[in-house]
Amino acid sequence: MNDPQDPFALEVLTLAPKTVWSRREFIVSTLAAGFALAVQPVAAQTVITTSAEGLAAGEVKIPVRDGTIPAYRAMPAGADRAPLILVVHEIFGVHEWVKDVCRRLAKLGAMAVAPDLFARQGDVSKMSDIRQIMDQVVSKVPDSQVMQDLDSTLDWALKNGAHPTKLGVTGFCWGGRIVWLYCSYNPEVKAGAAWYGRFVDDYNELHPVHPIDIAAELKVPVVGLYGGNDPSIPLKDIEGMRARLQYSGSKSFIRIFPPASHAFFADYRGSYDKKSAEAAWQQMLVWFKEYGVL
């Protein structure tokens, strides 16, 4: 119910499922090897490579309501009831960098699972043009579908060694936006970490709600990790989100890393800012420990 005294009150649209799926042949049935075509050549001198030694790591299949989607899972070998962290990919899909992030989290004792949330709409790993990725795939992925696929990934993980109450979610760029939305959608999540996800965007039938719309009602604590020099997310948008969070008394907060640009954590890209990336990673870990995820 909207509060007429609330300066941020608005008509909050639902993320409840509206899509009816019947197609059972997905465009993507297995994950790509290596880095996505659109991000090559990678900045090889800075790429962090995390070994799978001591881990159970590799591709798994996640049952969803209309078939299966591929995902990358990494966790300590032989672990039972490991804390679960869902990893939401960028627009480039579940490529080698996302897999490495999963292994980094697994080395800390977590089960990290990154589902391919574009599996029905297209294989972005083989697209070299970012505009093509956005127009032909990303723009066609319904938020309701993503929420349900993350729920299905959670269900799969609980049946395969994840702790039932230690649930976190993190995501990058496109996935950062999804983190805010999923932490509004699923109250079972203990905490989220959103890396430079947009707060506002165009509204349409597939994307009826954006993070700015749910800030005042957000119950799951989210830490936002943002660059202070990000041309795609201006400081006015960050301050607008901060104002809504503060007005509602939310435990969520946003930390800005002044020198960093967009994708400052992506060590395979020219935007990588080592100092900011390391500080933000530690901030995320502290956040997950504070709220009982790790």
C-alpha positions as semicolon CSV with decimal commas, in nm:
position;residue;x (nm);y (nm);z (nm)
1;M;0,000;0,000;0,000
2;N;0,142;0,338;-0,097
3;D;0,191;0,588;0,185
4;P;0,071;0,937;0,081
5;Q;0,319;1,086;0,331
6;D;0,608;0,903;0,170
7;P;0,787;1,130;-0,080
8;F;0,911;0,819;-0,258
9;A;0,573;0,644;-0,276
10;L;0,485;0,502;-0,616
11;E;0,288;0,228;-0,783
12;V;0,516;-0,071;-0,727
13;L;0,470;-0,321;-1,006
14;T;0,492;-0,690;-0,934
15;L;0,767;-0,930;-1,029
16;A;0,523;-1,217;-0,998
17;P;0,541;-1,462;-1,290
18;K;0,331;-1,370;-1,591
19;T;0,512;-1,564;-1,860
20;V;0,376;-1,896;-1,982
21;W;0,640;-2,119;-2,138
22;S;0,583;-2,430;-2,344
23;R;0,900;-2,449;-2,559
24;R;1,134;-2,720;-2,431
25;E;1,429;-2,680;-2,668
26;F;1,656;-2,411;-2,531
27;I;1,906;-2,223;-2,746
28;V;2,182;-2,284;-2,491
29;S;2,215;-2,636;-2,351
30;T;2,578;-2,624;-2,242
31;L;2,814;-2,353;-2,119
32;A;3,078;-2,197;-2,339
33;A;3,445;-2,271;-2,282
34;G;3,682;-1,980;-2,226
35;F;3,591;-1,613;-2,250
36;A;3,295;-1,470;-2,439
37;L;3,379;-1,350;-2,789
38;A;3,269;-0,993;-2,717
39;V;3,528;-0,948;-2,440
40;Q;3,829;-1,068;-2,636
41;P;4,113;-1,001;-2,642
42;V;4,122;-1,014;-2,264
43;A;4,369;-0,817;-2,054
44;A;4,582;-1,125;-1,993
45;Q;4,829;-0,949;-1,766
46;T;4,565;-0,895;-1,497
47;V;4,343;-1,203;-1,531
48;I;4,306;-1,384;-1,198
49;T;4,307;-1,761;-1,235
50;T;4,175;-1,971;-0,948
51;S;4,259;-2,339;-0,940
52;A;3,986;-2,602;-0,905
53;E;4,215;-2,812;-0,684
54;G;4,027;-2,922;-0,373
55;L;3,696;-2,825;-0,530
56;A;3,405;-3,001;-0,690
57;A;3,370;-2,772;-0,990
58;G;3,210;-2,792;-1,330
59;E;2,891;-2,768;-1,530
60;V;2,560;-2,888;-1,386
61;K;2,204;-2,893;-1,517
62;I;1,932;-2,701;-1,333
63;P;1,572;-2,824;-1,378
64;V;1,339;-2,531;-1,449
65;R;0,968;-2,525;-1,517
66;D;1,007;-2,574;-1,894
67;G;1,324;-2,781;-1,923
68;T;1,683;-2,744;-1,796
69;I;1,942;-2,467;-1,802
70;P;2,319;-2,511;-1,769
71;A;2,505;-2,366;-1,472
72;Y;2,854;-2,362;-1,329
73;R;2,890;-2,494;-0,975
74;A;3,199;-2,480;-0,751
75;M;3,222;-2,592;-0,388
76;P;3,473;-2,754;-0,153
77;A;3,511;-3,121;-0,244
78;G;3,317;-3,345;-0,007
79;A;3,143;-3,052;0,163
80;D;2,792;-3,092;0,298
81;R;2,563;-2,804;0,386
82;A;2,797;-2,543;0,242
83;P;2,679;-2,180;0,243
84;L;2,518;-2,100;-0,092
85;I;2,596;-1,794;-0,303
86;L;2,409;-1,750;-0,628
87;V;2,626;-1,571;-0,885
88;V;2,443;-1,367;-1,148
89;H;2,643;-1,312;-1,466
90;E;2,698;-1,000;-1,674
91;I;2,557;-0,955;-2,024
92;F;2,833;-1,187;-2,148
93;G;2,682;-1,494;-1,985
94;V;2,854;-1,764;-1,783
95;H;3,200;-1,743;-1,941
96;E;3,541;-1,815;-1,789
97;W;3,554;-1,508;-1,564
98;V;3,221;-1,588;-1,399
99;K;3,338;-1,946;-1,346
100;D;3,654;-1,816;-1,181
101;V;3,449;-1,595;-0,946
102;C;3,259;-1,911;-0,844
103;R;3,588;-2,087;-0,768
104;R;3,708;-1,791;-0,561
105;L;3,395;-1,817;-0,346
106;A;3,431;-2,194;-0,323
107;K;3,785;-2,152;-0,187
108;L;3,621;-1,960;0,100
109;G;3,396;-2,256;0,180
110;A;3,084;-2,169;-0,018
111;M;2,887;-2,344;-0,287
112;A;2,874;-2,090;-0,569
113;V;2,633;-2,152;-0,855
114;A;2,604;-1,938;-1,170
115;P;2,307;-2,036;-1,388
116;D;2,287;-1,931;-1,753
117;L;1,989;-1,698;-1,734
118;F;1,991;-1,630;-2,109
119;A;1,960;-1,997;-2,210
120;R;1,620;-1,956;-2,376
121;Q;1,695;-1,633;-2,559
122;G;2,039;-1,680;-2,713
123;D;2,406;-1,777;-2,690
124;V;2,583;-1,450;-2,610
125;S;2,922;-1,622;-2,587
126;K;2,946;-1,633;-2,968
127;M;2,835;-1,274;-3,031
128;S;3,112;-1,021;-3,089
129;D;2,900;-0,704;-3,082
130;I;2,764;-0,571;-2,752
131;R;2,472;-0,399;-2,926
132;Q;2,373;-0,732;-3,079
133;I;2,388;-0,895;-2,734
134;M;2,166;-0,626;-2,585
135;D;1,911;-0,610;-2,868
136;Q;1,883;-0,978;-2,957
137;V;1,919;-1,139;-2,614
138;V;1,932;-0,925;-2,300
139;S;1,633;-0,706;-2,386
140;K;1,422;-1,018;-2,447
141;V;1,484;-1,183;-2,107
142;P;1,182;-1,130;-1,877
143;D;1,256;-1,041;-1,516
144;S;0,990;-1,289;-1,406
145;Q;1,176;-1,567;-1,587
146;V;1,501;-1,470;-1,415
147;M;1,340;-1,471;-1,070
148;Q;1,198;-1,818;-1,127
149;D;1,524;-1,953;-1,267
150;L;1,710;-1,829;-0,960
151;D;1,446;-1,996;-0,742
152;S;1,500;-2,318;-0,936
153;T;1,877;-2,287;-0,890
154;L;1,824;-2,243;-0,518
155;D;1,601;-2,553;-0,507
156;W;1,862;-2,756;-0,696
157;A;2,141;-2,638;-0,466
158;L;1,947;-2,732;-0,152
159;K;1,915;-3,085;-0,287
160;N;2,285;-3,101;-0,368
161;G;2,472;-2,994;-0,057
162;A;2,378;-2,632;0,014
163;H;2,299;-2,509;0,364
164;P;1,924;-2,440;0,397
165;T;1,957;-2,103;0,570
166;K;2,292;-1,961;0,455
167;L;2,187;-1,802;0,125
168;G;2,351;-1,506;-0,045
169;V;2,342;-1,365;-0,396
170;T;2,589;-1,152;-0,588
171;G;2,595;-1,027;-0,944
172;F;2,774;-0,796;-1,184
173;C;2,645;-0,520;-1,414
174;W;2,321;-0,673;-1,557
175;G;2,349;-0,920;-1,271
176;G;2,390;-0,636;-1,020
177;R;2,046;-0,506;-1,112
178;I;1,908;-0,858;-1,073
179;V;2,055;-0,885;-0,723
180;W;1,849;-0,588;-0,604
181;L;1,534;-0,734;-0,760
182;Y;1,589;-1,087;-0,631
183;C;1,648;-0,960;-0,278
184;S;1,307;-0,796;-0,299
185;Y;1,145;-1,101;-0,459
186;N;1,281;-1,379;-0,233
187;P;1,280;-1,311;0,143
188;E;1,475;-1,635;0,206
189;V;1,791;-1,458;0,093
190;K;2,003;-1,347;0,390
191;A;2,209;-1,084;0,207
192;G;2,301;-0,959;-0,137
193;A;2,598;-0,786;-0,298
194;A;2,521;-0,587;-0,613
195;W;2,816;-0,483;-0,827
196;Y;2,751;-0,172;-1,040
197;G;2,396;-0,268;-1,144
198;R;2,175;0,006;-1,286
199;F;1,901;0,151;-1,063
200;V;1,683;0,296;-1,337
201;D;1,612;0,194;-1,695
202;D;1,336;0,183;-1,951
203;Y;1,009;0,025;-1,844
204;N;0,830;-0,236;-2,052
205;E;0,625;-0,552;-2,011
206;L;0,933;-0,771;-1,959
207;H;1,102;-0,527;-1,720
208;P;0,823;-0,362;-1,519
209;V;1,028;-0,283;-1,206
210;H;1,376;-0,146;-1,143
211;P;1,580;-0,127;-0,820
212;I;1,481;0,234;-0,755
213;D;1,118;0,118;-0,736
214;I;1,171;-0,143;-0,465
215;A;1,428;0,040;-0,251
216;A;1,179;0,168;0,005
217;E;1,035;-0,181;0,062
218;L;1,356;-0,382;0,049
219;K;1,380;-0,617;0,349
220;V;1,686;-0,824;0,253
221;P;2,007;-0,625;0,320
222;V;2,205;-0,547;0,007
223;V;2,544;-0,384;-0,022
224;G;2,588;-0,191;-0,346
225;L;2,944;-0,170;-0,481
226;Y;2,974;0,114;-0,731
227;G;3,240;0,312;-0,914
228;G;3,251;0,686;-0,858
229;N;3,364;0,739;-1,216
230;D;3,109;0,519;-1,393
231;P;2,966;0,691;-1,702
232;S;2,676;0,444;-1,723
233;I;2,560;0,496;-1,362
234;P;2,586;0,867;-1,274
235;L;2,628;0,975;-0,913
236;K;2,281;1,133;-0,915
237;D;2,131;0,786;-0,967
238;I;2,338;0,645;-0,682
239;E;2,236;0,928;-0,450
240;G;1,872;0,881;-0,549
241;M;1,890;0,514;-0,452
242;R;2,069;0,602;-0,129
243;A;1,796;0,851;-0,037
244;R;1,523;0,589;-0,080
245;L;1,714;0,333;0,124
246;Q;1,780;0,580;0,404
247;Y;1,422;0,707;0,412
248;S;1,288;0,354;0,457
249;G;1,540;0,267;0,730
250;S;1,680;-0,017;0,522
251;K;1,996;-0,192;0,639
252;S;2,115;-0,182;0,281
253;F;2,380;0,066;0,183
254;I;2,592;0,170;-0,113
255;R;2,967;0,208;-0,106
256;I;3,130;0,417;-0,377
257;F;3,487;0,361;-0,492
258;P;3,578;0,711;-0,624
259;P;3,843;0,634;-0,887
260;A;3,668;0,328;-1,030
261;S;3,470;0,312;-1,352
262;H;3,213;0,057;-1,463
263;A;3,312;-0,311;-1,437
264;F;3,603;-0,225;-1,207
265;F;3,601;-0,578;-1,062
266;A;3,634;-0,747;-1,403
267;D;4,005;-0,832;-1,402
268;Y;3,995;-0,948;-1,765
269;R;3,892;-0,602;-1,889
270;G;4,067;-0,269;-1,926
271;S;3,827;-0,118;-1,671
272;Y;3,979;-0,329;-1,390
273;D;4,085;-0,125;-1,087
274;K;4,288;-0,356;-0,865
275;K;4,277;-0,149;-0,548
276;S;3,903;-0,079;-0,570
277;A;3,829;-0,439;-0,670
278;E;4,014;-0,585;-0,372
279;A;3,850;-0,341;-0,130
280;A;3,504;-0,413;-0,270
281;W;3,559;-0,791;-0,253
282;Q;3,651;-0,760;0,115
283;Q;3,346;-0,541;0,173
284;M;3,126;-0,813;0,021
285;L;3,280;-1,084;0,239
286;V;3,235;-0,875;0,554
287;W;2,874;-0,816;0,452
288;F;2,805;-1,187;0,396
289;K;2,964;-1,275;0,729
290;E;2,767;-1,007;0,914
291;Y;2,438;-1,148;0,786
292;G;2,523;-1,515;0,836
293;V;2,587;-1,621;0,478
294;L;2,953;-1,718;0,528
